[in-house]
Amino acid sequence: MPTILIVEDHKDFRQAVCNFLQVSHVDADILEASSGEEAVATVQENKPQIILMDFWLKGMNGVEAATQIKAILPECSIIMLTMFDIKDVEPLAGQGVIKEFINKSDLCDNLVPSINKILNKAGGE
């Protein structure tokens, strides 16, 4: 079964995303991290296929954490979740680090199709 890591420093939002994935019948184990540093440690231990990464985290921000994670686990797919305008944050990510950007206001419409597309591609390879 694939593993999805949700990296979000706001506990209520992190749990809402987790609940949304469960009620949307996303067939994956769900892990959680509350910081970039915790996400890096979790990736080293659990090797998730997909990471849902908040852009603005306390301490190490989402782009820094994503860059470190891709160095450890290059085959994982990172979806950056942000409240900022995507065109403003997209240039901050290194080439090939972030698979997709989703605005948090569009999460309900875009997250599950993005996850399914990644999981279906991985299953077909």
Phi, psi and omega in degrees: 000135179292161180239136176241130177253124176260120180247108185205129183278345176266111187303317182297319179291319179301315180291326177295319178296317178300313179296320179299317179296321180293314181287341177273003177060039172285119186275084182203154169282137183249126174247159181228147173219144183257001180207164176298319180297316178295324178297316180299315179296319180295321179296320179298324182276319193249343177050061180292153178279325182231139176235126174261107191248122172292142180288313187257100178245153173289145183076235179291123181283174185297324179291317178298314180296317180299320179296316178294319181296316180296331176291327180277318188224075186298336183279352180286155177253126181250125174253119181272125177257131184212153172265349180281164175295126185303322181296340177277327184263335183304317180295343181283341181274141177293153180303126176081003181277312183259126180287319186203152175246133177230127175288137183301331179289342179256009187304313184298328181274326192252338188292307184297316176300322179295316179297313181298321179298317179293314182293321179293322178293318180295322180290334182272352181271000000 
